[in-house]
Amino acid sequence: MVGLRPEDAAVEIGPGLGDLTRAIARTARRTVALEVDRGLVELLREEGLPESVELRHADALRTDLGSIARELSPPVVLLGNLPYGIAGRLLGSLLAPRNPFRRMGLMVQAEVADRILAEPRSRRYGVLSVWASLWTQASVGLKLGPEVFEPRPRVRSALVLFDPVPGPPVEDVPLLRRLIREAFQRRRKMLRAALRGVYSGIDEAMNEAEIDPTRRPEALEPGDFVRLANALARRSEGS
């Protein structure tokens, strides 16, 4: 389903009991598995993993995944089953320009998958939707019910596949990230009201970007946010 190839290396987040890890190792030339639970790390080391797998006791949220990808040399695929508590934060760091992975296949709660794939003007459209569409082509590869997991969760899950794309030119990526977050914190307000007082020169920037200030953030296309952020960046440089 993920399309792993023999020339791929793999980074796995949360190997758990190692079932998926062993399946990955049958295809990938090399695998680095990151597990935060010390007890599971000890169990996996006792049971043993294929020689091509390196198990590391590490928290994915505190790990430079890009550095591991460069260490493995491309092409590298990222795989993992992301708990709800870390999915949003981890995806926020992974959905970015110059992604080092050839593909990412991440299992998330169905609710998170819906947010990732949401379209403008829909109820679930938000920060993850914009960021995913700017820097990746995202699709659902598989939907799973609670019955396939042990222990059984109370929610449905989905495997989301992310294929990185170059994306539009962005003059200030941190500014764009802040802008999107600030806008959706006030998603029901008109854009002018949502951002005035947060960014100086926002009215002039919206005019330059040809964005109607009476539109709500949830009605903006991803490209609209980029144009507005770029206009703000240019005004900041010229001030």
Buried (B, 14 or more C-beta within 10 A) or exposed (E): EBEBEEEBBBBBBBBBEBEBBBEBBEBBBBBBBBBBBEEBBEBBEEEEBEEBBBBEBBEBEEBEBBEBBEBBEEBBBBBBBBBEEBBBEBBBEBBBBEBBBBBBBBBBBBBBBBBBBBEBEEEBBBBBBBBBBBBBEBEBBEEBEEEEEEEEBEEEBBBBBBBBEEBBEBBBBEBBBBBBBBBBEBBEBBBBEBBBEEBEBBEEBBEBBEBEBEBBBBBBBBBBBBBBBBBBBBBBEEE
